[in-house]
Amino acid sequence: ISNNAGMLLYTSGGNFTIPLVIRGPGGVGRQLGAEHSQRLEAYFQAIPGLKIVACSTPYNAKGLLKSAIRDDNPVILFEHVLLYNLQENIPESDYLLPLNKAEIVRAGNHVTIFTYSRMRYHVIQAVETLVGEGYDPEIIDLISLKPLDIDTIIASVIKTNKVIIVEECMKTGGIGAELIAQINDMCFDQLDAPVVRLSSQDIPTPYNGNLEKATVIQPHQIVDAVRKICSSKI
């Protein structure tokens, strides 16, 4: 994947393309142990030439897969094991979704919550509680992890001035780390508070169900983070 698929377009001077799709199941949540609960998206983000997307609904899974198949570049499509049983009415006809666009799941004004994959549903659950308390969060599902949808990201940061990142990826070297770096590079002066990153612990995933759950971010932690950042002063 690294030495050939990601690089051949460059090393061949543009003469060869690699129209390759790699579907990768993963994620935490079925007591599969450390070996089968990995989140590998961060491993691949530093490899030139790869596109990385993370589906989160049946609708975007179909649209992203069809777009990936039609793309001349190598695309890795990450699928969370706990989302395979989701059901949704989707068009029977062909449709394509862009491989470089995020989705604004909920528009809001108080704080932007960036997330992706299974954590989308933890965020939605948390926001249901927060809305009842008068908070107005914006939820953005990144979907495209490489390249990031910088236009959508910057527009939301400028709008809300506060950012929380919720990911199942481990904290050190994760997708959230790259997202924070780009936000700080491009719109640091728009932030009213430091970016908050809620990530999994930097440890192998335990087999025990209670310990497994404790390693990943839960909705109540997101609720607490929003309360705290929205009460912070410049």
C-alpha positions as a Python dict, from the first residue, in 0.01 Angstrom:
ca = {
    (1, 'I'): (0, 0, 0),
    (2, 'S'): (278, 241, 91),
    (3, 'N'): (560, 151, -145),
    (4, 'N'): (347, 92, -453),
    (5, 'A'): (-18, 196, -444),
    (6, 'G'): (40, 535, -289),
    (7, 'M'): (354, 624, -480),
    (8, 'L'): (332, 480, -832),
    (9, 'L'): (152, 781, -978),
    (10, 'Y'): (439, 1000, -864),
    (11, 'T'): (731, 766, -933),
    (12, 'S'): (602, 689, -1282),
    (13, 'G'): (581, 1056, -1369),
    (14, 'G'): (204, 1033, -1397),
    (15, 'N'): (210, 743, -1643),
    (16, 'F'): (40, 492, -1416),
    (17, 'T'): (-267, 510, -1197),
    (18, 'I'): (-376, 272, -923),
    (19, 'P'): (-758, 245, -924),
    (20, 'L'): (-757, 38, -606),
    (21, 'V'): (-1022, 23, -331),
    (22, 'I'): (-938, -125, 9),
    (23, 'R'): (-1228, -182, 248),
    (24, 'G'): (-1115, -201, 607),
    (25, 'P'): (-1340, -309, 895),
    (26, 'G'): (-1225, -204, 1239),
    (27, 'G'): (-1310, -17, 1555),
    (28, 'V'): (-1390, -93, 1917),
    (29, 'G'): (-1704, -247, 2056),
    (30, 'R'): (-1745, -624, 2014),
    (31, 'Q'): (-1492, -754, 2266),
    (32, 'L'): (-1263, -859, 1985),
    (33, 'G'): (-950, -797, 2186),
    (34, 'A'): (-648, -581, 2114),
    (35, 'E'): (-559, -747, 1784),
    (36, 'H'): (-900, -702, 1618),
    (37, 'S'): (-1012, -367, 1761),
    (38, 'Q'): (-758, -146, 1594),
    (39, 'R'): (-819, 190, 1432),
    (40, 'L'): (-572, 209, 1145),
    (41, 'E'): (-673, 533, 976),
    (42, 'A'): (-387, 725, 1140),
    (43, 'Y'): (-135, 471, 1009),
    (44, 'F'): (-219, 558, 651),
    (45, 'Q'): (-270, 934, 664),
    (46, 'A'): (102, 1006, 620),
    (47, 'I'): (134, 800, 300),
    (48, 'P'): (135, 1023, -12),
    (49, 'G'): (-116, 937, -281),
    (50, 'L'): (-380, 768, -67),
    (51, 'K'): (-736, 888, -16),
    (52, 'I'): (-898, 789, 314),
    (53, 'V'): (-1271, 798, 390),
    (54, 'A'): (-1474, 670, 685),
    (55, 'C'): (-1837, 586, 622),
    (56, 'S'): (-2093, 631, 898),
    (57, 'T'): (-2436, 559, 743),
    (58, 'P'): (-2572, 311, 488),
    (59, 'Y'): (-2635, 605, 254),
    (60, 'N'): (-2282, 740, 256),
    (61, 'A'): (-2131, 390, 260),
    (62, 'K'): (-2290, 314, -77),
    (63, 'G'): (-2217, 653, -231),
    (64, 'L'): (-1857, 659, -113),
    (65, 'L'): (-1786, 303, -225),
    (66, 'K'): (-1919, 372, -574),
    (67, 'S'): (-1711, 689, -598),
    (68, 'A'): (-1404, 505, -474),
    (69, 'I'): (-1446, 237, -740),
    (70, 'R'): (-1459, 504, -1010),
    (71, 'D'): (-1156, 693, -878),
    (72, 'D'): (-816, 642, -1042),
    (73, 'N'): (-639, 679, -708),
    (74, 'P'): (-604, 424, -428),
    (75, 'V'): (-884, 474, -176),
    (76, 'I'): (-910, 319, 171),
    (77, 'L'): (-1269, 297, 297),
    (78, 'F'): (-1288, 239, 672),
    (79, 'E'): (-1600, 67, 803),
    (80, 'H'): (-1678, 40, 1173),
    (81, 'V'): (-1780, -309, 1282),
    (82, 'L'): (-2062, -175, 1501),
    (83, 'L'): (-2224, 6, 1208),
    (84, 'Y'): (-2276, -295, 979),
    (85, 'N'): (-2624, -359, 1119),
    (86, 'L'): (-2752, -7, 1057),
    (87, 'Q'): (-3061, 11, 836),
    (88, 'E'): (-3173, 303, 623),
    (89, 'N'): (-3382, 357, 312),
    (90, 'I'): (-3141, 446, 35),
    (91, 'P'): (-3193, 500, -341),
    (92, 'E'): (-3181, 186, -551),
    (93, 'S'): (-3037, 384, -838),
    (94, 'D'): (-2669, 470, -863),
    (95, 'Y'): (-2550, 779, -681),
    (96, 'L'): (-2204, 907, -599),
    (97, 'L'): (-2076, 1102, -301),
    (98, 'P'): (-1756, 1309, -320),
    (99, 'L'): (-1450, 1160, -155),
    (100, 'N'): (-1331, 1498, -27),
    (101, 'K'): (-1637, 1643, 149),
    (102, 'A'): (-1752, 1652, 509),
    (103, 'E'): (-2119, 1644, 612),
    (104, 'I'): (-2282, 1904, 832),
    (105, 'V'): (-2499, 1671, 1040),
    (106, 'R'): (-2644, 1951, 1251),
    (107, 'A'): (-2601, 2326, 1209),
    (108, 'G'): (-2532, 2524, 1524),
    (109, 'N'): (-2366, 2836, 1659),
    (110, 'H'): (-2212, 2772, 2003),
    (111, 'V'): (-1940, 2515, 1930),
    (112, 'T'): (-1830, 2289, 1644),
    (113, 'I'): (-1793, 1918, 1714),
    (114, 'F'): (-1585, 1739, 1451),
    (115, 'T'): (-1619, 1362, 1446),
    (116, 'Y'): (-1637, 1062, 1214),
    (117, 'S'): (-1746, 698, 1190),
    (118, 'R'): (-1913, 546, 1500),
    (119, 'M'): (-1843, 852, 1715),
    (120, 'R'): (-2098, 1039, 1504),
    (121, 'Y'): (-2368, 858, 1703),
    (122, 'H'): (-2208, 926, 2040),
    (123, 'V'): (-2201, 1294, 1947),
    (124, 'I'): (-2563, 1294, 1833),
    (125, 'Q'): (-2667, 1130, 2160),
    (126, 'A'): (-2476, 1389, 2360),
    (127, 'V'): (-2621, 1677, 2162),
    (128, 'E'): (-2975, 1560, 2238),
    (129, 'T'): (-2897, 1625, 2603),
    (130, 'L'): (-2718, 1952, 2534),
    (131, 'V'): (-2998, 2100, 2324),
    (132, 'G'): (-3234, 2047, 2617),
    (133, 'E'): (-2997, 2261, 2826),
    (134, 'G'): (-2998, 2544, 2573),
    (135, 'Y'): (-2671, 2469, 2392),
    (136, 'D'): (-2653, 2488, 2013),
    (137, 'P'): (-2366, 2269, 1886),
    (138, 'E'): (-2274, 2218, 1522),
    (139, 'I'): (-2192, 1857, 1429),
    (140, 'I'): (-1964, 1787, 1135),
    (141, 'D'): (-1890, 1433, 1021),
    (142, 'L'): (-1549, 1458, 855),
    (143, 'I'): (-1607, 1150, 633),
    (144, 'S'): (-1300, 1241, 426),
    (145, 'L'): (-998, 1189, 652),
    (146, 'K'): (-751, 1252, 372),
    (147, 'P'): (-780, 1503, 226),
    (148, 'L'): (-968, 1690, 497),
    (149, 'D'): (-1248, 1915, 376),
    (150, 'I'): (-1067, 2232, 478),
    (151, 'D'): (-1328, 2473, 339),
    (152, 'T'): (-1608, 2325, 552),
    (153, 'I'): (-1381, 2302, 855),
    (154, 'I'): (-1264, 2664, 838),
    (155, 'A'): (-1615, 2797, 774),
    (156, 'S'): (-1746, 2625, 1084),
    (157, 'V'): (-1457, 2740, 1306),
    (158, 'I'): (-1511, 3100, 1196),
    (159, 'K'): (-1882, 3060, 1268),
    (160, 'T'): (-1867, 2909, 1619),
    (161, 'N'): (-1514, 3004, 1739),
    (162, 'K'): (-1498, 2692, 1956),
    (163, 'V'): (-1395, 2338, 1856),
    (164, 'I'): (-1422, 1991, 2005),
    (165, 'I'): (-1286, 1687, 1822),
    (166, 'V'): (-1437, 1347, 1907),
    (167, 'E'): (-1263, 1042, 1766),
    (168, 'E'): (-1218, 674, 1838),
    (169, 'C'): (-864, 697, 1707),
    (170, 'M'): (-591, 699, 1972),
    (171, 'K'): (-482, 1044, 2085),
    (172, 'T'): (-113, 1030, 1998),
    (173, 'G'): (-66, 1079, 1625),
    (174, 'G'): (-438, 1043, 1551),
    (175, 'I'): (-663, 1209, 1297),
    (176, 'G'): (-754, 1467, 1562),
    (177, 'A'): (-390, 1567, 1599),
    (178, 'E'): (-366, 1651, 1229),
    (179, 'L'): (-699, 1834, 1239),
    (180, 'I'): (-585, 2049, 1532),
    (181, 'A'): (-261, 2133, 1351),
    (182, 'Q'): (-447, 2251, 1042),
    (183, 'I'): (-702, 2451, 1242),
    (184, 'N'): (-423, 2624, 1433),
    (185, 'D'): (-234, 2694, 1110),
    (186, 'M'): (-529, 2848, 927),
    (187, 'C'): (-766, 3000, 1182),
    (188, 'F'): (-597, 3022, 1520),
    (189, 'D'): (-707, 3383, 1564),
    (190, 'Q'): (-1071, 3278, 1521),
    (191, 'L'): (-1064, 3053, 1828),
    (192, 'D'): (-1213, 3177, 2154),
    (193, 'A'): (-1076, 2875, 2345),
    (194, 'P'): (-815, 2602, 2292),
    (195, 'V'): (-934, 2312, 2077),
    (196, 'V'): (-1056, 2020, 2290),
    (197, 'R'): (-966, 1671, 2174),
    (198, 'L'): (-1159, 1368, 2302),
    (199, 'S'): (-978, 1056, 2186),
    (200, 'S'): (-927, 694, 2286),
    (201, 'Q'): (-658, 608, 2536),
    (202, 'D'): (-313, 521, 2406),
    (203, 'I'): (-338, 157, 2511),
    (204, 'P'): (-431, -173, 2342),
    (205, 'T'): (-805, -237, 2362),
    (206, 'P'): (-894, -468, 2654),
    (207, 'Y'): (-1103, -777, 2596),
    (208, 'N'): (-1319, -720, 2907),
    (209, 'G'): (-1635, -536, 2802),
    (210, 'N'): (-1634, -277, 3080),
    (211, 'L'): (-1266, -201, 3031),
    (212, 'E'): (-1313, -187, 2654),
    (213, 'K'): (-1590, 71, 2695),
    (214, 'A'): (-1373, 278, 2927),
    (215, 'T'): (-1104, 321, 2661),
    (216, 'V'): (-1326, 512, 2417),
    (217, 'I'): (-1515, 839, 2451),
    (218, 'Q'): (-1872, 812, 2581),
    (219, 'P'): (-2160, 1062, 2533),
    (220, 'H'): (-2145, 1197, 2889),
    (221, 'Q'): (-1783, 1301, 2834),
    (222, 'I'): (-1888, 1498, 2526),
    (223, 'V'): (-2165, 1667, 2724),
    (224, 'D'): (-1916, 1770, 2992),
    (225, 'A'): (-1669, 1902, 2733),
    (226, 'V'): (-1933, 2119, 2564),
    (227, 'R'): (-2050, 2263, 2897),
    (228, 'K'): (-1693, 2349, 2989),
    (229, 'I'): (-1583, 2504, 2660),
    (230, 'C'): (-1903, 2708, 2626),
    (231, 'S'): (-1851, 2855, 2972),
    (232, 'S'): (-1487, 2947, 2907),
    (233, 'K'): (-1383, 3310, 2870),
    (234, 'I'): (-1124, 3460, 2640),
}
